[in-house]
Amino acid sequence: MADRSARRHSHRGAGPAPLPQPPRKEGEKAMNGLALLTSRPWIWSFIATVAVWIITILFTGGAGAHGLSHAAFTFASFSVIVGLGQMFVITLGPGNIDLSVPANMTLAATLALKLMDSQEGMILAGLAVALLIGLAVGICNYALIKLLRIPPIIATLSMSFLIQSTAIWSNRGLRVKPPESLAQFTTASTFGIPNVAIVALILSVIGWVLLKKSIYGRWISAIGQNPFAARMAGIPVDGTRFVTYLLCAVLASLCGFLLACFSGGAALNMGAEYLLMSIAVVIIGGTAVAGGDSNIPGIWGAALFMFLIVSMLNTYGFGAGVRLVLTGLTIIAVIILASGRRAAR
């Protein structure tokens, strides 16, 4: 009797059974998936890239589509390499930036090519010199920042003047050619993919692993979000920042080495366009300027976009002044779209 009463009370307390939920429609799932995709800041750089590519190809009637794509991946690869290093630095938080990238590229390329002197047997030695120059530049940059307490933007800019002066002194107007095999490697393709793009892709994968799968990636994100809290949590803030500036400088020197081999020699102005380019591809690609949030896929989309927008404006016959204005406006539009989506999240 007691059991029967307990069952009645239990049944009453349970309340009515929940109504079965209608199955979600395929259209609703697709819309949710699309909303999730467009909420990613980096997606807008790829959307802009595809749009610019289509507009350019339509103007030419479809001619040169393969050549344009091949050139885009080739030249964008150099922006990706320097952008990866700049991304790590910017992730450290406000004020962190490396303005010594162009001078670093020039000096590394100049000294490496002079050492190789077009000799096949000196390729590894030349590469080692380029990387060592990057390490030296990174050490000097952070020494100015930490020991002299100079803001990074001032420290790296001052360092760039010293590096560029050294490059001018060592170059003396000479343009030494790279070894033939190295020149062929940087200008050739493997399975239709430019070799320099393959190198940039490998570096991107390594960067992604560092950023998402290692303690170092968690450290730089924490420092970018709140350096004081990161220090209180026991994170080696100074050591992490030091390694980050080293990484940025080494990637810049490697890019200079590859660019000099690709273009047939080192020139004093070879890195000039990569000062703003290394920053632009990071910001357009969805990395937060305030730090703490970085994005490697977006760097690829932004680098391709930056090359294709200039190619499109050249194809349409715009003058240099108009190209600069339209390029700037387009970049602003992409950033606004990405920022709006980030705020909506």
Secondary structure, 3 states (H helix, E strand, C coil): CHHHHHHHHHHHHHCCCCCCCCCCCHHHHHHHHHHHHHCCCCHHHHHHHHHHHHHHHHHCCCCCHHHHHHHHHHHHHHHHHHHHHHHHHHHCCCCCCCCCHHHHHHHHHHHHHHHHCCCHHHHHHHHHHHHHHHHHHHHHHHHHHHCCCCCHHHHHHHHHHHHHHHHHHHHCCCCCCCCHHHHHHHHCEECCEEHHHHHHHHHHHHHHHHHHHCHHHHHHHHHHHCHHHHHHCCCCHHHHHHHHHHHHHHHHHHHHHHHHHHHCCCCCCCCCCHHHHHHHHHHHCCCCCCCCCCCCHHHHHHHHHHHHHHHHHHHCCCCHHHHHHHHHHHHHHHHHHHHHHHHHC
